Amino acid sequence: MKMKIQSVHFTADAKLVDFIEKKLSKLDALNGNIQEVEVILRLENSGQVRDKIAEVKLHIPGASLFTKQTAKTFETSIEKSATTLRRQVIRFKERRGNARKRRSATA
């Protein structure tokens, strides 16, 4: 699984990059066909509070899964993204399995 991490208008430190890689590499255990993960980290300046936005795009053969999460820290937004993507990967696998069962039942 190839991972691209991009930070917009700031430099992500090694600790944050390691945290992202650790959290998102767990998704590979659910589906070994994950080809690439793209992570975009942004700072949202809305008033006094600067929220952190994490956009994560997961490329699987046959689909691209996407989530965008906002939180006070990048770690929290990455954790939310990992949870959302985990649900999406499980749902994708279930739909894929159901489609195969229907095809084999009609053949």
C-alpha positions in Angstrom: 0.0 0.0 0.0 1.4 3.3 -1.1 0.8 6.3 1.1 1.0 10.0 0.1 0.7 12.7 2.8 0.4 16.3 1.8 0.2 19.3 4.1 -1.1 22.5 2.7 0.6 25.8 3.9 2.5 24.1 6.7 5.0 21.3 7.2 3.8 18.2 9.0 6.3 16.9 11.6 7.6 13.3 11.6 5.5 12.4 14.7 2.3 13.3 12.9 3.3 11.5 9.7 4.1 8.3 11.8 0.7 8.6 13.6 -1.1 8.8 10.2 0.8 5.9 8.7 0.1 3.8 11.8 -3.6 4.5 11.9 -4.3 4.1 8.2 -2.1 1.0 7.8 -4.6 -0.9 9.9 -7.1 -0.6 7.0 -4.8 -2.8 5.0 -5.7 -5.7 7.3 -9.4 -5.3 6.3 -8.7 -5.3 2.6 -5.4 -6.3 1.3 -6.2 -4.8 -2.1 -5.7 -1.2 -1.1 -3.4 0.3 -3.7 -2.9 3.9 -2.5 -3.9 6.2 0.3 -3.9 10.0 -0.2 -4.0 12.2 2.8 -4.4 16.0 2.6 -4.0 18.0 5.8 -5.3 21.6 5.9 -5.8 24.4 8.4 -9.2 26.0 8.4 -9.1 29.6 9.6 -12.7 30.4 10.7 -12.6 33.2 13.2 -10.5 32.7 16.3 -10.3 28.9 16.3 -8.2 27.1 13.7 -9.7 23.8 12.9 -7.7 21.0 11.4 -9.1 19.2 8.3 -8.0 15.8 7.1 -9.1 14.5 3.7 -8.3 10.9 3.1 -8.9 9.1 -0.3 -8.5 5.3 -0.4 -8.0 3.6 -3.8 -9.2 0.1 -4.1 -9.7 -1.8 -7.4 -13.2 -1.0 -8.4 -13.7 2.0 -6.1 -12.3 5.1 -4.4 -13.4 5.8 -0.9 -13.2 9.3 0.5 -13.7 11.0 3.9 -13.2 14.6 5.1 -13.1 15.2 8.8 -12.7 18.4 10.9 -11.5 18.5 14.5 -9.4 20.6 16.9 -6.3 18.4 16.3 -5.0 16.5 13.3 -4.8 13.3 15.4 -8.5 13.5 16.1 -9.5 14.1 12.5 -7.3 11.2 11.4 -8.9 8.9 14.0 -12.4 9.9 12.8 -11.3 9.4 9.2 -9.9 5.9 9.9 -13.1 4.9 11.6 -15.2 6.2 8.7 -13.0 4.5 6.1 -13.1 1.3 8.1 -16.9 1.3 7.9 -16.7 2.1 4.1 -14.2 -0.7 3.4 -16.4 -3.3 5.3 -19.5 -2.1 3.4 -17.7 -2.2 0.1 -16.5 -5.8 0.8 -20.0 -6.9 1.8 -21.5 -5.4 -1.4 -18.8 -7.0 -3.5 -19.5 -10.4 -1.9 -23.2 -10.1 -2.4 -22.8 -9.3 -6.0 -20.6 -12.3 -6.5 -23.1 -14.6 -4.8 -25.9 -13.3 -7.0 -23.8 -13.9 -10.2 -22.9 -17.4 -9.2 -26.6 -18.2 -8.2 -27.9 -17.2 -11.6 -25.2 -19.0 -13.5 
